[in-house]
Amino acid sequence: MANANWIRLHVEMDYDNYMLDGVERNEAIRRIAKDWYMSQEEVNDIVTIYEKDLNDIDKTGDLGDII
């Protein structure tokens, strides 16, 4: 299981880097899948959960404009 968490963490980091470089979401997923020898669906599942967690104020503690 530790290996799966390690891969997930690095996929998320790669995704962040591609987003910062201005790469579109689908292209980033395609590149990450190729780099990590994963299917695009596997990468998409990781990225979708990651994006959901980024917007979850219970996990981030960021209240944003609520205050």
ChimeraX commands (.cxc) that place a marker at each C-alpha (Angstrom):
marker #1 position 0.00,0.00,0.00 radius 0.5
marker #1 position 2.89,2.35,0.73 radius 0.5
marker #1 position 3.96,2.04,-2.89 radius 0.5
marker #1 position 0.49,3.09,-4.09 radius 0.5
marker #1 position 0.59,6.16,-1.83 radius 0.5
marker #1 position 4.05,7.04,-3.14 radius 0.5
marker #1 position 2.88,6.81,-6.74 radius 0.5
marker #1 position -0.28,8.83,-5.96 radius 0.5
marker #1 position 1.79,11.56,-4.32 radius 0.5
marker #1 position 4.13,11.81,-7.31 radius 0.5
marker #1 position 1.26,11.79,-9.81 radius 0.5
marker #1 position -0.28,14.69,-7.89 radius 0.5
marker #1 position 3.03,16.57,-7.88 radius 0.5
marker #1 position 3.49,16.00,-11.61 radius 0.5
marker #1 position -0.07,17.19,-12.21 radius 0.5
marker #1 position 0.58,20.38,-10.22 radius 0.5
marker #1 position 3.74,21.03,-12.23 radius 0.5
marker #1 position 1.94,20.58,-15.54 radius 0.5
marker #1 position -0.84,22.93,-14.41 radius 0.5
marker #1 position 1.74,25.55,-13.40 radius 0.5
marker #1 position 3.33,25.18,-16.84 radius 0.5
marker #1 position -0.03,25.92,-18.49 radius 0.5
marker #1 position -0.66,22.42,-19.82 radius 0.5
marker #1 position -4.34,21.55,-20.26 radius 0.5
marker #1 position -5.83,18.98,-17.89 radius 0.5
marker #1 position -6.34,16.21,-20.46 radius 0.5
marker #1 position -2.85,16.67,-21.91 radius 0.5
marker #1 position -1.35,16.57,-18.40 radius 0.5
marker #1 position -3.20,13.32,-17.68 radius 0.5
marker #1 position -2.01,11.84,-20.96 radius 0.5
marker #1 position 1.62,12.78,-20.26 radius 0.5
marker #1 position 1.53,11.50,-16.69 radius 0.5
marker #1 position -0.01,8.20,-17.81 radius 0.5
marker #1 position 2.79,7.79,-20.33 radius 0.5
marker #1 position 5.51,8.74,-17.83 radius 0.5
marker #1 position 4.24,6.42,-15.10 radius 0.5
marker #1 position 3.15,3.54,-17.38 radius 0.5
marker #1 position -0.43,3.87,-16.19 radius 0.5
marker #1 position -3.69,4.09,-18.06 radius 0.5
marker #1 position -5.24,7.51,-18.55 radius 0.5
marker #1 position -8.23,6.30,-16.53 radius 0.5
marker #1 position -6.01,5.45,-13.54 radius 0.5
marker #1 position -4.38,8.87,-13.65 radius 0.5
marker #1 position -7.74,10.58,-14.13 radius 0.5
marker #1 position -9.08,8.82,-11.02 radius 0.5
marker #1 position -6.13,10.08,-8.94 radius 0.5
marker #1 position -6.38,13.62,-10.34 radius 0.5
marker #1 position -10.15,13.81,-9.84 radius 0.5
marker #1 position -9.83,12.86,-6.16 radius 0.5
marker #1 position -6.90,15.26,-5.76 radius 0.5
marker #1 position -8.87,18.16,-7.26 radius 0.5
marker #1 position -11.85,17.34,-5.04 radius 0.5
marker #1 position -9.60,17.36,-1.97 radius 0.5
marker #1 position -8.13,20.72,-2.98 radius 0.5
marker #1 position -11.62,22.23,-2.86 radius 0.5
marker #1 position -12.63,20.55,0.42 radius 0.5
marker #1 position -12.38,23.16,3.19 radius 0.5
marker #1 position -12.47,20.38,5.81 radius 0.5
marker #1 position -9.14,19.12,4.44 radius 0.5
marker #1 position -7.51,22.41,3.46 radius 0.5
marker #1 position -8.76,24.57,6.31 radius 0.5
marker #1 position -9.13,27.40,3.78 radius 0.5
marker #1 position -12.35,29.29,4.41 radius 0.5
marker #1 position -11.66,31.65,1.51 radius 0.5
marker #1 position -14.43,34.21,1.03 radius 0.5
marker #1 position -16.67,32.70,3.72 radius 0.5
marker #1 position -15.14,34.88,6.43 radius 0.5
marker link #1:1,2 radius 0.2
marker link #1:2,3 radius 0.2
marker link #1:3,4 radius 0.2
marker link #1:4,5 radius 0.2
marker link #1:5,6 radius 0.2
marker link #1:6,7 radius 0.2
marker link #1:7,8 radius 0.2
marker link #1:8,9 radius 0.2
marker link #1:9,10 radius 0.2
marker link #1:10,11 radius 0.2
marker link #1:11,12 radius 0.2
marker link #1:12,13 radius 0.2
marker link #1:13,14 radius 0.2
marker link #1:14,15 radius 0.2
marker link #1:15,16 radius 0.2
marker link #1:16,17 radius 0.2
marker link #1:17,18 radius 0.2
marker link #1:18,19 radius 0.2
marker link #1:19,20 radius 0.2
marker link #1:20,21 radius 0.2
marker link #1:21,22 radius 0.2
marker link #1:22,23 radius 0.2
marker link #1:23,24 radius 0.2
marker link #1:24,25 radius 0.2
marker link #1:25,26 radius 0.2
marker link #1:26,27 radius 0.2
marker link #1:27,28 radius 0.2
marker link #1:28,29 radius 0.2
marker link #1:29,30 radius 0.2
marker link #1:30,31 radius 0.2
marker link #1:31,32 radius 0.2
marker link #1:32,33 radius 0.2
marker link #1:33,34 radius 0.2
marker link #1:34,35 radius 0.2
marker link #1:35,36 radius 0.2
marker link #1:36,37 radius 0.2
marker link #1:37,38 radius 0.2
marker link #1:38,39 radius 0.2
marker link #1:39,40 radius 0.2
marker link #1:40,41 radius 0.2
marker link #1:41,42 radius 0.2
marker link #1:42,43 radius 0.2
marker link #1:43,44 radius 0.2
marker link #1:44,45 radius 0.2
marker link #1:45,46 radius 0.2
marker link #1:46,47 radius 0.2
marker link #1:47,48 radius 0.2
marker link #1:48,49 radius 0.2
marker link #1:49,50 radius 0.2
marker link #1:50,51 radius 0.2
marker link #1:51,52 radius 0.2
marker link #1:52,53 radius 0.2
marker link #1:53,54 radius 0.2
marker link #1:54,55 radius 0.2
marker link #1:55,56 radius 0.2
marker link #1:56,57 radius 0.2
marker link #1:57,58 radius 0.2
marker link #1:58,59 radius 0.2
marker link #1:59,60 radius 0.2
marker link #1:60,61 radius 0.2
marker link #1:61,62 radius 0.2
marker link #1:62,63 radius 0.2
marker link #1:63,64 radius 0.2
marker link #1:64,65 radius 0.2
marker link #1:65,66 radius 0.2
marker link #1:66,67 radius 0.2
view
